[in-house]
């Protein structure tokens, strides 16, 4: 009898010692294929608690503000399903995209897990180049660059003007209407802020194109000897 009691106690202790939540993910990566700039894509990642303790989920983080993530619950009972609803806004992106969402759990084997959104963002309104870097320049060297704006779509786009994030940058457009298949030139001029050896900022073109209401051109330079 005494031996049986000891065995039962040991069995119960062993069961408690091994009791834990177990995270099982249905799919950790989703490729949304081609997406037109300005469109949004939504996807729900699903996971299950295959363990025998409550699965706790916390600290959900995304790789940038363009991606939102919402948990269905932070506590998942044994045998239940959980969902991570994600939304990616392609408004300021083009080309190949890879965004990540991470979360922490109390599963001892998976304390931190990642989910991925990948795909390709296609543009109708293209800027070439999409950034200006003068690199290291001399003090008397003029900072002037040209960017070509192209309309690859089927509708005309009105360019509503330019602005900049610093008074050391300015932009001038050669036209205000971008017809389908046509181009407009953007002339960018810069100068170093007084007493500074670096120039950085954005030249911004406002448009009436709903999918890309702004075109932002990053600009940088540094003063050499």
N, C-alpha and C positions, 0 to 999 in steps of 0.2 A: 504494500500500500504506500509506504513511504517512498519507495523507488518510483512508483507511478506518479506521485505528487511532484517529485523533483523533475521528472520528464515533462509533465504538463507545465510547470513553471518555466523550464528552459525553453519549451516550444513557444510559450506566450511571449517570453522576453525576446526570443529570436525574431518572432513576427513583428513585434514593435520596433525592433532595431532596424529591420529592413523595410518598414513601411515608409513610403515616399511618393511624391507626385512623379509622374512620368510624362513629359511633353512629347507628343507625336505630331509632326507637321505634315499636312497633306502635300503642300507644294511651297517651296521657299523662294522660287524665282518665277516671274511672269514677264514674258516678252509681248509687248502690245503691238509690235509690228510698226507700220508706218502711221504717222499722225501728222496732220497739218498744224503748223505753228498757230498757237492761240486756242487749240482745242484741249479738252481735259479728258483724261482717261481714269476710270475707276476700276479697282480690283479688290476682291475680298480674299485674304489669306485665311485659311481655316486650320485649326489645330485641335487636338484632343488630349484630355488627361487620361492616360492609360494606367495611371498608378492607383494607389489606395489611400492617398492623402490629398487634401485640397491643393490645387495648383494656383499659386499666386503670381500675378504678372504685374510688372511696374516699370517705370522709367522708359516709356516708349519715346524714341527719338528718331528724327528723320535727318538725312544728310543735308537738306537745305529747306528753306521756307516754301519752295515750289511744291513740296509734297506734304500732304496732310495725312494723319493716321489716327484712327479712332477704334478703341477696343470695345467689344461687346460687353465685357465684364473683366474685372480684375481678379476675381476668384472663380476658379473652374472646379466643380466637384468631380470626384472620380467617375469616369465614364462619360462626362459631359464634353460638349464641343465649345470652342471659343472662336471668335472671329476678329480679324484685324482689317478694318475697312480703310483702304488707301485711295488717295486722289492725287494725280499728278497734273499740274498746270504747265502747259508747254509754251506759255506766252513769250518767254524771254530765251527760248532755247532753239537750237537747230542742230541737225546732224545726229550722231550716235549719242544716246543718253543712257546713263546707268545711275539710278538713285537707290539708296539703301534705307531701310527702316530697321532699327534694332530695339530689342526689349529684353528686360531682365526677368528671370523666373526663380522660383525656389526649388526647381528640379536640380538636384546635386550634379547630374550629368550634363545639364544644359543651362547653366546659370545666365548665359547671355547668348541670344540667337539673333540672326539677321535675315531679313527678307529683301529681295531685289526686284526693281522695276527696270526693264531695259526696252529699248526700241529706237526708232529713227524718227526725228522730227523734220518734216519737209517744210520748206518756206515758199511763199509766193512773193514776198518782198525781201529781196536779197541785197546785202551791202558787201562790196568788195573793194578793199579788204574790210574785215569786220572789226579791226582794231588798228590804231596807229601807235607805233613805238619808234620814236626818233633815236632812241638809245642815248649814247653820250655825244653831246654836241658842244661846239665852241660858243663863247659868250656872244659873238657877233653873227652867229649863224641863224638865218631866218627859219622859223618853224612853220612850214607850210606843207600841207598834204591834201591829196584829193581822194575822195571815196565815191565810187559809182553805185548808185541805187538802181536796182533792176526790178521791174515788175514781171514776174513769171506767171502771173495769174491771168484771168480773163476779163477782169473789171478794172476800170480806172481808179487810181488812188490819189486823193488830194493830200499834198504835203502842207501842213498848216503852220510851218515855221520851225525855227531852231532855238535852242537854249543850251546852256552849259552849267555844270555843277560848280564852276569856278570862273571868276572874271578874267582869268588868264587864258581862257579858251573862247573861241567863237566859231560859228559855222555859217556859211553862206550857200544857198541853193541856187542852181542855174535855172530852175523852173519850179512851179508850184503844183503841176499836175503830172502824174506818172501814168502814162497810157500803157495798156497791155503790150508786153514785148519791148517796151522802150526803156530809156535810161535817163536819169537826172544826176548831175554832178554836185557833190557836196565839197566845198572848199573849207578846210579846217586850218585855222591859224592859232598859234599859241605863243606865249611868252612866260618867262619865269617870274613867279611872284617875287616882289622886292625882298632881297636878303635871303632868298631860298635857292637851293641847288637842285631841287627836284620839282618837276611838274607832273601832276596826275589829276585826272578827272574824266568826265564824260561830256561829249557833245550829243545832244538829244534832238531828234527830229520827231515832231508830233504829226500824226496822220489821222485820217478818218477811216482807216482800215480796222474794223472791229477786232480782228484776230491779232493785230500788232499795232496798237494805238501809239506806241513809241518805238523808235529805233535808237538804241543807245550805243554809241561808239566810244570805247575806252581809249584814252590818249595818255601817253607818258613820255617823259624825257628826263635826262639828268645832265647837269652842267659839268663839262670836263675842264681840264686845265688849259 
